[in-house]
């Protein structure tokens, strides 16, 4: 089974490799899963966490 890396925003792509980038990518993936499941509130929570990670908070 081949796992494909989901597309991420340029803000995350430009981050140096490390824990913050990994967390942001995981949050984007979780947001996409929630969106596809119709869970808009959960999607928003994950997007918010991803944004906070990219801003260094």
Secondary structure, 3 states (H helix, E strand, C coil): CCCCCCCCCHHHHCCCCCHHHHHHHHHHHHHHHHHHCCCHHHHHHHHHHHHHHHCCC
